[in-house]
Amino acid sequence: MSDSPLSPWSLPARIGFRFLFSFLLLTIFEPFGFFGQITGLGRIGGPWESLVKWVGREGFGVNITVMPAGSGDTTFNYVELACWVLIAAMVTLAWSLLDRKRTGYDELHGWLRSAVRAYLGLAMLAYGINKLVPIQFGSLRLAEMLQPIGEQSPMGLLWRFMAASPTYTAFTGFAEVLCAYLLFFRRTAMAGALLCTGVMAHVVALNFCYDVPVKLFSSRLLLMSLFLLGPDVKRLWSFFILHRPVEARSLVPRFKTPAATATALVTKCVLLLLFTAMAALNGLPIVLNRSATVPMHGIWEVSEFKREGKVIPPLTTDRQRWSHLVMEANQFPGSPARSVAVIVPMMETAKSRWMQCAVDTKKFMITLTSFDEKGAPASLSYLQPEPERFELSGSFDGKPIEVKLQRISESEFPLLSRGFHWINEYPFSR
């Protein structure tokens, strides 16, 4: 296929395109990023990892020991970004020297736009489905109701803000899915890029303002949105701001026959629907698990606590005495546990102990195991004389304890019970 230009490009435009072409392709085929996750390319990313670590050590004097996992803003990621820029600059220089006579890259620009639209569309679709299902922000944990807001991290506060309203989360997910579907088709790509620019600008602002470690990746997605929107900026300015008529943009068919065009369109639609269905089905087990409960599910306040036969008073300076015990069915990240028990101390509630919980209703036993599997599991017998009360006894941290607990109704927490109201005579803010 020819790269003959429709009209000559200026020298800065040609150089800028060469750099963007190189940089964007490098970021798209990143072994440890989004592309690597959905294609398995990360399994063969050893040479790239070695190169980035070498550049970090020799060029920046940093020894990279942490690879990207939960965070996308690691030292590795920043050095990797520097490698992309350096490689793209070297490719641009060589390309400019070897291809000085070419006056434009219209066709190559079209193929690059297709690659960027596919990558950006898949990323937006994946994130959007994870909000619609929803699994990205999870649900509010009962233990979080006892954590003072001042002890929460900015990212934790943002996550709970989103989790508090599944409807709002689904709204943002719908916007991202709509971006994806619009981007996958050339006739609606401009609308998709325009919407995606607004959506990603909001996401980038949240990530920077709430210290969410996805700053680099979200910024790249915003850059891709702006790249796709670039050719239409003048037309949008003329139409919306200057109120001038603009000519329709003509789309040259990618295939020579109508049959080939129809086949490509049907294939694209089928693959798009399959990817959407697979992404949604993968998240369903997590959502269904949230509806599960465990015996004694709820928030329990400790009314009496005995250690080695002595009653321990509820002093806020005591790190050993329990203040509350929370039991709920919750998938803990990185663990097969499907139920957790959270022990909240009287002092420093942010240092609550999260433990795997197993309840044997036949033997009336509760087994608590730390997630790091350090220390012996604690086996406690329980007695529940009333639905709103139960008692524990046994050995915990090597010392005998006896605990009496009283259930706290979830309706006492407005964040869980307030809900939606069409009519508010007065603001309910607390």
Buried (B, 14 or more C-beta within 10 A) or exposed (E): EEEEBEEEBEEEEBBEBBBBBBBBBBBBBBBBBBBBEBEEBBEEBEEBBEBBBEBBEEEEEBEBEEBBEEBBBBBBBBBBBBBBBEBBBEBBEEBBEEEEEBEBBBBBBBBBBBBBBBBBBBBBBBBBBBBBBBBBBBBBBBBBBBBEEEEBEEBBEBBBBBBBEBEEBBEBBEBBBBBBBBBBBBEBBBBBBBBBBEBBBBBBEBBEEBBBBBBBBBBBBBBBBBBBBEEBEEBEEBEEEEEEEBEEEEEEEEEEEEEEEEEEEEEEEEEBEEBBEEBBEBBEEBBEEBEEEBBBBBBBBBEEBBBEEEEBEBEEEBEBBBBBBBBBBBBBEEBEBBBBBBBBBBEEBEEBBBBBBBBEEEEBBBBBBBBEEEEEEBBBEBEBEEEEBBBBBBEBEEEEBBBBBBBBEEEEBEEBEEEEEEEEEEEEEE
